[in-house]
């Protein structure tokens, strides 16, 4: 059955015909039949080089053989217990070893669930209700963080989704990314803030990179005001290297959340921090967090296998970063927009200079991006279908893949 037929069928039984809004490509999304390595194979018999990689988790590519074998072995032993397993402390130890600020972790099912629990823990530890987030920062689809970006340097929370109570949103403030002065000003006049949560590298509208000194300033400002710092590294964790952004930039947050790569392509979220704080989580303390699929053995097996492989092949990060450089070099001097990259993530912004924050990103020519995206798809390259989503590479992308991507970028731009 072709993608158009499948979409017609899906619209009858699913809101918008999709399971997540970003997949709602017009006039209809293509449907994937199977995937392998760096390629997607569609129901329309197209072979696409994948630069979306399920929005980041598949750092080893699709259907990676070593992950597959680990999952097969675990399937034979059972895929859900409802009891602890030896996989939990094994993966926890790997994560704790890589992140200096994470002395203990709690496993949940998704990155959004991890950030929700992180905010609850921060509020309990600080004894305050308020949080601050960055405009354009995405931390999952839960009430406290589904907040519109405003027009001022700092803004009161306004719900960004129907069904979010205004009194919940009122506890959320926003500041612009790469603007430490705005953060300092807000915290100086609002004593009810428990935590500042941010993607240290903005991933969901990026990548947008921190300017020199920004993350150090954020750490100092939050510490000076007695506000907890939460790094949402659901996207950047194990993407920018072992230890993610916090190791790359030498910043130790109070709480860290991980997901995506940490689960090896299976559903997993991780919440971690100092022992004193983490032992506030039930059953050790009063902060309740629970879930049937917490510590799911399939996800843990995939995560252990992926992280162990990355630990043993750290040179692959340099290889992937060099690959994004090849793509950047191909578009240099075209004068259409700006190319931003870090590690294995990259994006072409249809804006003359690279954006520093959400508002500058929103100045991009989205009509031009839409035209460009369709041209790239026609050339067999699948990019995330939004100007405001990050592109990814994997260890499975070959030199030939990279050259094809670079050539397509050059031609389509």
C-alpha positions as CSV (number, residue, x, y, z in Angstrom):
1,X,0.0,0.0,0.0
2,X,1.4,3.4,-0.9
3,X,2.0,6.2,1.6
4,X,-1.0,8.3,0.3
5,X,-3.3,5.3,0.8
6,X,-1.9,4.6,4.3
7,X,-2.4,8.3,5.3
8,X,-6.0,8.3,4.1
9,X,-6.6,5.2,6.3
10,X,-4.7,6.7,9.3
11,X,-6.7,10.0,9.2
12,X,-9.9,8.0,9.9
13,X,-8.6,6.6,13.2
14,X,-5.8,8.9,14.3
15,X,-5.8,12.7,15.0
16,X,-4.2,14.3,12.0
17,X,-3.3,10.8,10.8
18,X,0.0,10.8,12.8
19,X,1.3,9.9,16.3
20,X,3.3,13.1,16.7
21,X,2.7,16.6,15.1
22,X,6.1,16.9,13.5
23,X,5.4,13.9,11.3
24,X,2.4,15.7,9.6
25,X,4.2,16.4,6.3
26,X,2.0,18.0,3.6
27,X,0.2,16.8,1.6
28,X,1.0,13.5,3.3
29,X,4.0,11.9,5.1
30,X,5.9,9.1,3.5
31,X,5.6,5.8,5.3
32,X,8.7,3.7,6.1
33,X,8.7,0.1,5.2
34,X,12.1,-0.7,6.8
35,X,15.4,0.9,7.7
36,X,19.0,-0.2,7.8
37,X,22.2,1.6,8.6
38,X,21.9,5.2,7.3
39,X,18.9,4.5,5.0
40,X,15.1,4.5,5.1
41,X,13.2,2.5,2.6
42,X,9.6,3.7,2.0
43,X,6.3,2.2,1.1
44,X,6.7,4.1,-2.2
45,X,9.9,2.2,-3.1
46,X,12.2,5.1,-2.3
47,X,15.7,4.8,-0.8
48,X,16.5,7.8,1.4
49,X,19.7,8.7,3.3
50,X,18.4,9.5,6.7
51,X,19.6,12.7,8.5
52,X,16.7,12.7,11.0
53,X,17.5,9.4,12.7
54,X,14.2,9.4,14.6
55,X,15.2,12.9,15.9
56,X,18.5,11.8,17.3
57,X,18.5,8.5,19.2
58,X,20.0,6.3,16.5
59,X,23.6,7.4,16.8
60,X,24.7,3.9,15.6
61,X,22.2,3.9,12.7
62,X,19.1,1.9,12.0
63,X,19.0,-1.8,13.0
64,X,22.5,-1.8,14.3
65,X,23.6,-5.4,14.5
66,X,25.2,-5.3,18.0
67,X,22.2,-3.6,19.5
68,X,19.9,-6.0,17.7
69,X,21.8,-9.0,19.1
70,X,21.6,-7.5,22.7
71,X,17.9,-7.0,22.3
72,X,17.3,-10.4,20.9
73,X,19.2,-12.0,23.8
74,X,17.1,-10.0,26.3
75,X,13.9,-10.9,24.5
76,X,14.7,-14.5,25.1
77,X,15.0,-13.8,28.8
78,X,11.8,-11.7,28.9
79,X,11.0,-8.1,28.1
80,X,9.2,-6.8,31.2
81,X,9.5,-8.0,34.8
82,X,8.0,-5.5,37.2
83,X,11.0,-6.3,39.4
84,X,14.6,-4.9,39.5
85,X,17.2,-6.5,37.1
86,X,21.0,-6.5,37.0
87,X,20.8,-4.3,33.9
88,X,19.7,-1.3,36.1
89,X,22.9,-0.8,38.2
90,X,25.0,-1.7,35.1
91,X,23.6,1.1,33.0
92,X,23.5,3.4,36.0
93,X,27.2,2.9,36.6
94,X,28.1,3.7,33.0
95,X,26.1,7.0,33.1
96,X,27.4,8.0,36.6
97,X,31.0,7.4,35.4
98,X,30.5,9.7,32.4
99,X,28.8,12.6,34.2
100,X,30.6,14.2,37.2
101,X,27.4,15.8,38.5
102,X,25.3,12.6,38.4
103,X,25.9,10.5,41.5
104,X,22.6,8.6,41.3
105,X,20.1,8.1,38.5
106,X,16.4,7.2,38.1
107,X,15.3,5.5,34.9
108,X,12.0,6.5,33.3
109,X,10.5,5.9,29.9
110,X,11.0,9.1,28.0
111,X,13.0,12.3,28.0
112,X,9.8,14.3,28.6
113,X,9.1,12.2,31.7
114,X,12.6,12.8,32.9
115,X,12.3,16.6,32.7
116,X,8.9,16.5,34.4
117,X,10.4,14.5,37.3
118,X,13.5,16.8,37.3
119,X,11.3,19.9,37.8
120,X,9.3,18.2,40.5
121,X,12.5,17.2,42.3
122,X,13.9,20.7,42.0
123,X,10.7,22.3,43.4
124,X,10.8,19.9,46.4
125,X,14.5,20.4,47.1
126,X,14.3,24.2,46.8
127,X,10.9,24.5,48.5
128,X,9.7,26.9,45.8
129,X,7.2,26.6,43.0
130,X,8.7,28.7,40.1
131,X,10.9,27.6,37.2
132,X,12.6,29.5,34.4
133,X,13.1,28.1,30.9
134,X,14.6,29.4,27.7
135,X,12.4,30.8,25.0
136,X,12.2,28.1,22.3
137,X,13.6,25.4,24.6
138,X,11.6,22.2,24.4
139,X,11.5,19.9,27.4
140,X,8.6,17.5,26.5
141,X,4.9,17.9,26.3
142,X,4.0,18.4,29.9
143,X,2.1,21.3,31.5
144,X,4.9,23.3,33.2
145,X,7.0,23.6,30.0
146,X,4.4,24.0,27.3
147,X,4.7,27.8,27.5
148,X,4.6,30.3,24.7
149,X,7.6,32.6,24.0
150,X,6.7,36.2,24.7
151,X,7.9,39.5,23.4
152,X,9.8,40.9,26.4
153,X,13.2,40.0,27.8
154,X,11.5,38.0,30.5
155,X,7.9,36.8,30.3
156,X,5.2,35.4,32.4
157,X,4.0,32.0,31.5
158,X,1.2,31.7,29.0
159,X,-0.1,28.2,28.0
160,X,1.0,27.1,24.6
161,X,-1.5,24.3,24.5
162,X,-5.2,24.0,25.2
163,X,-5.8,22.1,28.4
164,X,-2.9,23.6,30.3
165,X,-4.3,25.5,33.4
166,X,-3.2,29.1,33.5
167,X,-2.3,28.8,37.2
168,X,0.2,26.1,36.3
169,X,1.7,28.1,33.5
170,X,2.0,31.1,35.8
171,X,4.8,29.4,37.7
172,X,7.0,29.3,34.6
173,X,9.1,32.3,33.5
174,X,11.1,32.6,30.3
175,X,14.3,34.3,29.3
176,X,16.2,34.5,26.0
177,X,19.0,32.1,25.3
178,X,22.5,33.6,25.3
179,X,21.3,36.5,27.5
180,X,22.7,36.0,31.0
181,X,21.8,39.5,32.0
182,X,18.1,38.7,31.5
183,X,18.4,35.7,33.7
184,X,20.2,37.6,36.4
185,X,17.6,40.4,36.3
186,X,14.7,37.9,36.6
187,X,16.3,36.0,39.5
188,X,17.1,39.3,41.3
189,X,13.5,40.2,41.5
190,X,11.7,36.9,41.8
191,X,12.5,34.9,44.9
192,X,10.1,32.0,44.1
193,X,12.2,30.4,41.5
194,X,13.4,26.8,42.2
195,X,15.3,26.0,39.0
196,X,16.4,27.1,35.6
197,X,16.0,24.4,33.0
198,X,17.7,24.7,29.6
199,X,19.1,22.7,26.8
200,X,22.7,23.9,27.0
201,X,22.8,23.6,23.2
202,X,19.3,24.4,21.9
203,X,18.4,21.3,19.9
204,X,14.7,21.5,19.1
205,X,15.1,24.8,17.2
206,X,18.8,24.3,16.3
207,X,21.4,23.6,16.9
208,X,21.8,27.1,18.4
209,X,25.2,27.2,20.2
210,X,26.0,28.9,23.5
211,X,28.2,32.0,23.0
212,X,31.6,32.1,24.7
213,X,31.1,32.2,28.5
214,X,27.3,31.9,28.4
215,X,27.1,28.6,30.2
216,X,29.7,29.6,32.8
217,X,27.6,32.8,33.4
218,X,24.4,30.8,33.8
219,X,26.1,28.5,36.3
220,X,27.4,31.4,38.3
221,X,24.1,33.4,38.2
222,X,22.0,30.4,39.3
223,X,24.5,29.6,42.1
224,X,24.6,33.2,43.3
225,X,20.8,33.3,43.5
226,X,20.4,29.9,45.1
227,X,18.6,28.5,42.1
228,X,19.1,25.0,40.8
229,X,20.4,24.5,37.3
230,X,18.9,21.7,35.2
231,X,20.6,20.6,32.0
232,X,18.2,19.0,29.6
233,X,20.6,16.8,27.6
234,X,18.0,14.6,26.1
235,X,19.3,15.6,22.7
236,X,22.9,16.4,23.4
237,X,23.7,13.6,25.8
238,X,26.2,11.1,24.2
239,X,25.7,13.2,21.0
240,X,28.5,15.7,21.6
241,X,30.8,13.1,23.2
242,X,30.9,11.0,26.3
243,X,29.4,13.2,29.1
244,X,27.6,15.5,26.6
245,X,27.6,19.3,26.8
246,X,28.5,19.5,30.5
247,X,31.8,17.7,29.9
248,X,32.5,19.5,26.6
249,X,32.1,22.9,28.2
250,X,33.2,22.0,31.7
251,X,29.9,22.9,33.5
252,X,28.4,20.9,36.3
253,X,24.6,21.3,36.6
254,X,22.6,20.3,39.7
255,X,20.3,18.0,37.8
256,X,20.7,16.3,34.4
257,X,18.2,14.6,32.1
258,X,19.1,12.2,29.4
259,X,17.2,10.2,26.7
260,X,17.4,9.3,23.1
261,X,21.0,8.0,22.6
262,X,21.1,6.7,26.2
263,X,18.4,4.1,25.3
264,X,20.1,3.0,22.1
265,X,17.0,3.8,20.1
266,X,14.5,2.3,22.6
267,X,12.3,4.3,24.9
268,X,14.3,5.5,27.9
269,X,14.7,8.7,30.0
270,X,17.2,9.3,32.7
271,X,17.1,11.7,35.7
272,X,20.3,12.2,37.7
273,X,22.0,14.4,40.2
274,X,23.9,14.5,43.6
275,X,23.1,11.8,46.1
276,X,21.6,14.2,48.6
277,X,19.1,15.4,46.0
278,X,18.3,12.1,44.4
279,X,17.6,10.4,47.7
280,X,14.5,12.7,48.0
281,X,12.9,10.5,45.3
282,X,10.6,7.7,46.5
283,X,11.0,5.3,48.0
284,X,14.0,7.0,49.7
285,X,12.2,10.3,50.1
286,X,8.9,12.3,49.6
287,X,9.2,13.1,45.8
288,X,6.9,10.6,44.1
289,X,8.0,9.1,40.8
290,X,6.9,5.7,39.4
291,X,6.2,3.9,36.2
292,X,5.4,0.4,34.9
293,X,8.1,0.7,32.3
294,X,10.8,2.3,34.5
295,X,14.0,0.3,34.0
296,X,12.5,-1.6,31.1
297,X,15.0,-4.4,30.4
298,X,14.9,-4.1,26.6
299,X,15.7,-0.4,26.7
300,X,18.4,-1.0,29.3
301,X,20.1,-3.7,27.2
302,X,20.1,-1.5,24.2
303,X,21.4,1.5,26.2
304,X,24.2,-0.6,27.8
305,X,25.3,-1.9,24.4
306,X,25.2,1.5,22.7
307,X,27.1,3.4,25.5
308,X,29.6,0.6,25.9
309,X,30.4,0.7,22.2
310,X,30.7,4.5,22.2
311,X,33.0,4.3,25.2
312,X,35.2,1.9,23.3
313,X,35.2,3.8,20.0
314,X,35.5,7.5,21.1
315,X,37.3,8.4,18.0
316,X,34.0,8.1,16.2
317,X,32.9,11.5,17.5
318,X,35.8,13.1,15.7
319,X,34.8,11.2,12.5
320,X,31.2,12.4,12.7
321,X,32.3,16.0,13.4
322,X,34.5,15.9,10.4
323,X,31.6,14.6,8.3
324,X,29.5,17.7,9.3
325,X,32.5,19.8,8.3
326,X,32.4,18.3,4.8
327,X,28.8,19.3,4.4
328,X,29.6,22.8,5.7
329,X,32.4,23.2,3.3
330,X,30.1,22.3,0.4
331,X,27.8,25.2,1.2
332,X,30.4,27.8,2.1
333,X,30.1,31.0,0.1
334,X,26.7,30.3,-1.4
335,X,25.3,33.4,0.5
336,X,21.9,31.9,1.0
337,X,21.9,31.4,4.8
338,X,24.1,30.1,7.6
339,X,25.3,26.6,8.5
340,X,25.6,25.7,12.2
341,X,27.1,22.4,13.5
342,X,28.6,20.9,16.6
343,X,29.6,17.2,16.8
344,X,27.2,15.1,14.8
345,X,24.4,17.6,14.7
346,X,23.9,20.4,12.1
347,X,21.4,22.7,10.5
348,X,21.2,25.1,7.6
349,X,19.3,28.3,8.6
350,X,17.7,30.4,6.0
351,X,18.9,33.5,7.7
352,X,22.0,35.5,6.7
353,X,23.7,35.0,10.1
354,X,23.3,32.1,12.5
355,X,20.6,32.7,15.1
356,X,21.7,33.4,18.7
357,X,18.2,32.6,20.2
358,X,14.7,31.7,19.5
359,X,13.5,35.0,18.2
360,X,16.4,35.2,15.7
361,X,15.6,31.6,14.6
362,X,12.0,32.7,13.9
363,X,13.3,35.2,11.4
364,X,14.3,32.4,9.1
365,X,12.6,32.1,5.7
366,X,10.5,29.1,6.3
367,X,9.0,29.1,2.8
368,X,12.6,28.9,1.4
369,X,13.3,26.0,3.8
370,X,10.1,24.2,2.7
371,X,11.2,24.4,-1.0
372,X,14.7,23.3,-0.1
373,X,13.4,20.4,2.0
374,X,11.3,19.1,-0.9
375,X,14.3,19.4,-3.3
376,X,16.5,17.4,-0.9
377,X,13.9,14.7,-0.5
378,X,13.7,14.4,-4.3
379,X,17.5,13.9,-4.3
380,X,17.1,11.1,-1.8
381,X,18.0,12.9,1.4
382,X,15.6,12.9,4.3
383,X,16.0,15.9,6.7
384,X,13.6,16.7,9.6
385,X,10.7,18.5,7.9
386,X,11.1,21.8,9.8
387,X,13.5,24.7,9.8
388,X,13.3,24.3,13.6
389,X,14.5,20.8,14.0
390,X,18.1,19.6,14.2
391,X,19.8,17.3,11.6
392,X,21.8,14.3,12.8
393,X,24.5,11.9,11.5
394,X,25.3,8.4,12.7
395,X,28.3,6.1,12.7
396,X,26.5,4.2,9.9
397,X,26.8,7.2,7.4
398,X,29.5,6.2,5.0
399,X,31.8,8.6,3.2
400,X,29.7,8.1,0.1
401,X,26.6,9.1,2.1
402,X,28.3,12.2,3.3
403,X,29.4,13.2,-0.2
404,X,25.9,12.6,-1.5
405,X,24.5,14.8,1.3
406,X,27.0,17.5,0.6
407,X,26.4,17.5,-3.1
408,X,22.7,17.6,-2.6
409,X,23.0,20.6,-0.2
410,X,25.1,22.5,-2.8
411,X,22.7,21.8,-5.7
412,X,19.5,22.4,-3.8
413,X,20.6,25.6,-2.2
